[in-house]
């Protein structure tokens, strides 16, 4: 049995009006408290000992101390939203618990190649507990991250700000000048995540640059902004980011395997910045647990706190259920996890005040992911980071070149011969026809995947168009609760075919003599794949238009927030991790300091957040892709 100690001697007593935050008093300040826990989870009786800074205090049990909650804040999920929330709340003196459904990974724990199914894919019911979760829906296939650090473990470390149209989207544009509001928080996010410009140029970049020149988009060609430490390759040095107070780092060896998991300490995952400092400030991270229900204690609006029901993640039997109480809850379980949890809480009556708009305004970044595989090893796309350059062939379309390095050849099973435009009826027929016309290419793709990832450049195409779908709750037939299924928005459906993706893929294939490929599900079932599933619990002006307000507080509840990709209200048209981080930084900046905390707890200056009153215009730099206006790319090139 393990005993964990953490501070809980402060709580806010005042808060700005209209923040959705209601303070709850605490008794007997100045003591430290631990919770006895074993493999079954935490017990209901915490035990306390005197704080080392005040040894004269008595030992208390929860009954004597009158302690109301196990934690001040419980955060569900440890991705970009959850990790930011954990650090900023701990910095203000709160007791914080982070619950993560996935496992914890050290650098050496990541799979050497994606063929190691157990360490790469997340399917816990069959024993796979890796970092990549693939979830099929009727209208889209979703790839997302899993583990302590969330999507940062397996994302392509690409950190862009969206173009100005994103901040003016009708879903939230009238609530604030978002480019100004988020400006200082983008700066903080870029500093915390170690954003830098990738400066090398490989064969994929040269091809993309040539394509841009031929299509009039040359002025938009740019190298990516990435969160990677580019020191001397494979040399470990003391922390270069946070005045020496962060973890040691190792220079990137440019193996291209960022999305399989960086085994070398070069990738700026959340466990090397936000979570690292959060845990130094006393945040407890509990992996391998899934929150099944959030229910108010006492007052229906949650102002008396919440009880969270948890169980061992992926369990069929031996669920090891437990309960935790908290004054406030931040849901940061990713777009699918958050929407599923909220939908089930609404269905069960645990959170009946939730807006009817839960599950609406779901975005996919309007993505299409295609591939081109070279004939032989004369073109090696693997010596780089995951994403190295991008262009804008038109104002709404963003194209990036992507690699898995030499470690991702199993992903060849997710691709097939290029099919072209069609419907759910005609596209399978076209796919069969394409395989019959190109039997050797088809056989090579299926039977010779060994060098696929080093010979293959993936083409990630994203659009900032106003397309959407819904995550509709459907009652489960053989168990309690609801499951989610997609439903296209009839007025603005998510595209299943993007002509710009088809054009660039065919051009790359012709230029290299390689094999052009569509995503398997896109070709056979007219279902696109996205790695950037967003929305469903979006910002809105009221419960009639959104689930959360402009400060990320859930309508109808006190001290209940959503801070992750599900809050993003529009298609950013770029990789959204930086935007999720900035939105969460802003939301946390509005939470008041804990009672008795005159100054934030110790952090290096480089790890401090921006203050809310520091809002400045979000300045675009020459590191960012694309033109600085919303004019067409061709106009910019002229």
Beta strands, then each sheet from edge to edge (+ up, - down):
strand 1: 2-7
strand 2: 31-38
strand 3: 41-50
strand 4: 71-76
strand 5: 96-100
strand 6: 122-123
strand 7: 128-129
strand 8: 132-136
strand 9: 140-145
strand 10: 195-197
strand 11: 222-223
strand 12: 225-227
strand 13: 236-237
strand 14: 249-250
strand 15: 284-287
strand 16: 289-296
strand 17: 306-312
strand 18: 322-331
strand 19: 360-363
strand 20: 368-373
strand 21: 387-394
strand 22: 397-402
strand 23: 415-417
strand 24: 456-463
strand 25: 469-475
strand 26: 482-488
strand 27: 515-519
strand 28: 528-530
strand 29: 534-536
strand 30: 560-562
sheet 1: 1+ 2- 3+
sheet 2: 15+ 5+ 4+ 18+ 17- 16+
sheet 3: 15+ 5+ 4+ 18+ 30+
sheet 4: 6+ 7-
sheet 5: 8+ 9- 28-
sheet 6: 10+ 12-
sheet 7: 11+ 21- 22+ 24- 20+ 27- 23+
sheet 8: 13+ 14-
sheet 9: 19+ 29-
sheet 10: 25+ 26-
end
